[in-house]
Amino acid sequence: MAEVIHRSAKPLQVNPFKLSQPMGAALAFFGVDRCMPLMHGGQGCTSFTKVFFTRHFCEPIAIQTTAVTDITAILDGGDVGITEAVHNLCRKVTPSLIGLHTTGLSETKGDDIRGIAGMIEAPLVYVNTPDYEGGFASGWALATRAMIEQLVTPQTQLNDNRVVLLPHASLRPIEVEKIKEFIAAFGFNVLALPDLSTSLDGYLGEKQSALSGGGISLEEIRGLAAAGLVISVGASMRSCAAALQAKNRLLRHQHFDHLQGLFATDRLVELLLTEAGLTRPPAAVERWRSRLQDVMLDGHFTLGQCRFLLTGEPDQLAGLAAALHEVGGKLNVAIATVDSPQLEKLPVARVLVGDLEDAENSAADFDVMISNGHAEALAHRRQKGLLLRGLPNWEQLGDQLKNDILYEGGCYFLLEAVNTALKTEKSPAEPERSENR
């Protein structure tokens, strides 16, 4: 358990790695087939998001903006800008869904997007995601909950063969796919909301589309409340599961803070065995569990002597910390993007809510840091090992195909952590600073 949770008293973030709520909401809408995220704000907000995701996923990103300017921000209540943007969009393409989400600018104006959405005939989901509060994961969760509340049809019966997966924002496309396949191996039909596994997974399609391609369909979203079981992954997704249960009081819910490491995956296997009425998991599942145990045995000596610093979203930190803690890694520092009750449960000596300046100030306490691409300069400057995790990762190809979860992904993650630690041991130490300089 975390001994100290420090909330930075700095008036600003000096070297941030935090992402905003509108970015999280936009990414969630990419997990719906033929959806068009529509960001209600300035062009710069949308352009930044588009370039950011294009560089990270190495895929064309379809996102539109209402292009609020300083003039329209004063004179327009939002009605004209939004309706014109939807009209222009629907003249060119036919989206199955438009995901209207706000930014700090439109929220400060006080635009009534609920009222505006009620006057638009196109299929549309609206959600308030100001970027002056919350973060990436909460934006994703708010958009997901909005889709459930506004699109899912109430049900009074269950299909016990169907499972709904609610993945948190930090899970990569391949990880969502692996969880779906893992559950399906026990005989279930699985739907994920949002589902990036078929939309941003690096699949080479026939042509570039102006809309998202792949993901869950609008028709499938409408029928989610008929599922027998909903599995939420990540503390940020609890409210989404509650919203889905409100559509069908018979629906059963099981929550997982993460699905990394041996113990969390064992819990999922036990649940699926019970739900499916089976006594043993599939042979492939048992085989990967044995492999993970072997990797833990092989790597525990190296990881047990390596000091780690972790940065990321709270849901992401929960999984990374658990996987390393199980094998004896020394988790000295964790730095989260935002505050969350989940941080109190991390098996880390010191937990902060801060930025990469806080990481640099903790340089004496770690050998390897697990962070996103913004930490590369810091790691190089301080001669620290770096294991890239989280958004953005602009220096490596194929991040969307990396897998850290369940038994199989646990093997890959621990082996990468071991090899990073071994490489760091062989690197020259940081030179001592002279006090007389």
Secondary structure, DSSP 8 states (H G I E B T S, - for coil): --SEEEE---SS-SS-----HHHHHHHHHTTBTTEEEEEES-HHHHHHHHHHHHHHHTS----EE----HHHHHH--SHHHHHHHHHHHHHH---SEEEEEE-HHHHHHT--HHHHHHT--S-EEEE---TTSS-HHHHHHHHHHHHHHHH----SS-EEEEEEEE--TT--HHHHHHHHHHHHTTT-EEEESS-GGGTSS----SS--SS--SSB-HHHHHTGGGEEEEEEESGGGHHHHHHHHTT-TT-EEEEES---HHHHHHHHHHHHHHHHT-SS--HHHHHHHHHHHHHHHHHHHHHHT-EEEEEE-HHHHHHHHHHHHHTT-EEEEEEESS--GGGGG---SEEEE--HHHHHHTGGG-SEEEE-GGGHHHHHHHT-EEEE-SS---SSS-GGG---SHHHHHHHHHHHHHHHHHHHHHS-------TT-
